[in-house]
């Protein structure tokens, strides 16, 4: 019998929500390490709701384990309707909460999602300012960094 966490992760991996690039995103955040291979990019789209700027939707791509996929999937669902301040205040633990408590060895997956979200919300990468090159894709950026041709910003947050 599978434990509840593993079942939730498997379900999120089989049916990931909000997977893929968002062409009309207002903000993009990327974090990760070419050394270990875990990378995550998150796209965020905003809308006006009741006079407030809120997250309309978020999507992601990742090179990571099943837990990273599962956390990103549930996190992007949770972000809809949140203000920037509300989303920035969310910890990796809160973003992973629908899955249940993660084992210590998998906490970095939630931190990866949190880092990509914070990177996007900080406005570091605006889609309209991005040149479309092979290195602007997640795979291209990973390959360029491994070949010594580019840099990947690694964001470590508690």
Secondary structure, DSSP 8 states (H G I E B T S, - for coil): ---HHHHHHHHHHHT-SSBS--TT-SEEEEEE-TTT--EEEEEEEEEEETTEEEEEEEEEEEES-HHHHHHHHHHHHHHTT-BHHHHHT--HHHHHGGG----GGGHHHHHHHHHHHHHHHTTSB-GGG----GGGSHHHHHHHHHTTSS--------
